[in-house]
Amino acid sequence: MKLRLTDMAIKKLSLPEKGQVTHWDEVMPGFGLRCSTKSKSFVIMYGEKRRLKTLGRYPNLSLSEARTQAKRFFVKVEDEEDVPSRQAVLFEEAKKRFLSDCEKRNKPRTVADYTRLLNRHFNFKEDVQDVTRKQIMEVVSSLSGTPSEQSHAYVAIRTMMNWCVRHGLVERSVVPPMKQTAKARDRVLSEYELSQVYQRALETPFPFGPIVQLLILTGQRRTEIGLLRRSWISGDEATFPEGFTKNKREHRIPLSPLAQKAISGLPDTGDLLFPAATDPEKPFTTWAWHKARFDEGLDGVAPYTLHDLRRTFATIHAKIGTPIHVTEKLLNHVSGTISGVAAVYNRHSYWEEMGQAVQRYDSSLCGLLED
């Protein structure tokens, strides 16, 4: 179909309900506009084999810029008979190639994260070159309720699209650079916010309700609570073995009465307290999905992360008079107030002090719920 391509003519062209329609320019042979159900793209056809090349999407690429690119390309290939053409590559195919390449270069955990994030959030049906910035940012914006998931999803799609550029699947990435707006990690929940979150945790069924309870009551990292096993618990204490903590050291903590109550009320799930829903032999992993639903309707609670509960735990201990070195023992901090030479000579476990501290913390938390 031939048409004199002008800005006005392009704007008036309606998109087809299905398939694609290409309007070839009456002024410049081989130059045209391809209209699909969702977009308009400038294309050129060249060579004896009538190869097709996409120049870019309208209006991101203007008509005048597209004509200029087309002229340059025709000049370039005039004396080249075998210029390789770009074959259409669907977004899903590009995703598979990217993940396959990641398996050769990245750690299994990284590959698993990219796979989960890209398959869950980014499932476009068109050619990878026709995916727009608007489409991607709409997905990213929809995850604003879970800032951590949003950030990780953004990194995953940006990494994939940059990979597509390097491998010639797209000419440029439509994902904008990530804004450097990260603030210091200093979020501490107010007493009111903590009481609201803890009350919601008491009302939320297994597994996420009890998980949040233990995060609040013990101050441990979420991965450590997610890995917690019954074989690690003995009465009023829990011991995380070497290799299962961030610093790879054994970590023993007293369990307060409230923490013991939360654990005693858990269903029988085998050794793992919080197994994955799809495999009882693997630990809980669906953090973002559960937290997004957990936070729905939490009145008066500003956005927070699960790690903020750990920081809040430390802050409350400071408020109730727990010595900083005892709090650091509870948190398993190894580079705190007792370090260097002092750490070598001070082998006191502070076990009794830790036990007293978690008892006072329980009382403080109960006080918040009564207010």
C-alpha positions, 0 to 999 in steps of 0.5 A, spaced: 500 500 500 503 506 497 502 513 501 505 519 501 508 519 508 507 526 512 507 527 519 499 529 518 498 522 514 502 518 519 498 521 525 491 520 521 493 512 520 489 508 524 492 501 527 489 495 524 485 490 529 490 484 527 496 483 523 500 488 520 499 493 514 505 497 511 504 503 507 510 505 502 512 512 501 511 514 494 517 519 495 522 514 497 522 507 494 523 502 499 521 506 505 515 505 509 511 505 515 509 498 518 502 499 523 501 493 527 496 493 533 500 496 538 505 501 534 507 504 528 514 503 526 519 506 520 522 500 516 526 499 509 526 494 504 532 493 500 536 488 496 535 483 491 532 478 497 527 484 499 530 484 506 526 488 511 529 492 516 526 496 522 529 503 523 525 505 529 518 506 532 514 512 531 513 518 534 520 516 538 523 516 531 520 522 527 519 522 520 525 526 518 530 522 522 527 516 519 528 519 512 535 521 514 537 514 517 534 510 511 538 515 506 544 513 509 542 506 509 541 505 502 547 509 500 551 504 505 548 498 502 548 500 495 555 496 493 554 491 499 550 485 496 550 481 502 548 486 508 545 481 513 538 483 515 535 483 522 530 477 523 524 478 527 525 476 534 519 476 539 520 478 546 519 471 549 525 468 545 530 474 547 528 473 554 530 465 553 536 467 550 538 472 555 537 467 561 540 461 557 546 466 556 546 468 564 546 460 566 553 460 563 556 467 566 552 468 573 551 464 579 545 460 580 541 464 585 542 470 580 539 466 574 533 464 578 532 471 580 532 474 573 528 468 571 523 469 576 522 477 575 522 477 568 517 471 567 513 474 573 512 481 570 515 482 563 511 478 558 510 482 552 508 478 545 511 483 540 518 483 537 523 485 542 525 491 538 517 494 538 517 493 546 516 501 548 519 504 554 512 506 556 510 498 556 516 497 561 515 503 565 508 501 566 510 494 569 515 497 573 510 503 576 505 497 578 510 494 583 511 501 587 507 497 593 513 493 594 519 497 593 524 491 593 521 487 588 520 494 584 527 495 584 529 488 582 525 487 577 527 494 574 534 491 574 532 485 571 529 488 565 534 493 564 540 488 564 536 484 559 535 489 554 542 492 555 544 484 553 539 485 547 543 491 545 550 487 545 547 481 541 544 485 536 537 484 537 535 491 538 539 498 536 538 501 543 535 500 550 528 503 551 529 502 559 532 509 562 538 509 567 536 508 574 535 514 578 540 514 584 535 516 589 537 511 594 537 514 601 541 511 607 538 505 610 535 509 616 528 507 616 525 505 623 518 504 624 514 508 629 511 505 636 504 506 632 507 503 626 510 497 629 504 496 633 500 496 627 504 491 623 505 486 629 497 486 630 497 485 623 502 479 623 498 476 629 491 476 625 495 473 618 495 466 617 501 461 616 506 462 613 507 470 613 504 472 619 508 468 624 514 470 620 513 477 621 512 476 628 519 472 629 522 478 625 519 483 630 521 479 636 528 476 634 531 482 630 534 476 625 534 477 618 529 475 614 533 469 610 535 466 617 528 466 619 526 463 612 531 458 614 529 456 621 529 449 623 525 445 629 532 441 629 535 448 631 531 450 637 531 447 644 526 450 649 527 457 650 533 458 645 535 457 637 542 456 634 543 458 627 549 453 625 555 455 621 554 457 614 546 459 615 548 466 617 550 472 613 557 472 617 557 464 616 558 464 624 554 460 629 549 464 632 545 462 638 539 467 641 534 466 647 527 466 645 522 470 648 516 468 651 512 471 645 517 468 640 516 461 643 508 462 643 509 464 636 513 457 634 509 453 638 503 455 634 506 453 627 503 447 624 507 441 623 511 442 616 517 437 618 524 440 620 523 447 616 518 451 620 517 455 613 517 451 607 516 453 600 509 452 598 511 448 592 516 444 595 516 442 603 524 440 602 526 448 600 525 454 605 520 460 604 522 464 598 515 468 596 517 474 600 514 480 595 508 476 594 506 475 601 508 482 603 504 486 598 498 482 601 500 483 608 501 491 607 494 492 604 490 496 608 495 498 613 493 505 616 498 510 618 504 505 616 509 508 611 512 504 606 517 499 609 522 493 608 522 487 612 529 489 614 527 495 617 523 491 622 530 489 624 533 496 625 526 498 629 528 492 634 535 495 635 532 502 636 527 499 641 532 495 645 536 502 645 530 505 648 529 500 654 536 500 656 539 494 653 547 495 652 549 496 645 554 490 646 548 486 648 544 488 642 549 486 637 550 479 640 542 479 639 543 481 632 549 477 630 553 483 629 561 481 629 564 488 627 560 492 633 563 495 639 567 489 641 571 488 636 579 487 634 583 486 640 577 487 645 573 481 641 579 476 642 580 477 650 572 478 651 569 471 651 563 472 655 557 470 651 552 475 655 547 470 655 544 472 661 544 479 659 541 477 652 535 473 656 533 479 660 533 483 654 528 479 650 524 479 656 524 487 657 523 487 649 517 483 650 514 487 655 515 493 651 511 490 645 505 488 649 505 495 652 505 498 645 499 493 643 495 496 650 496 503 648 
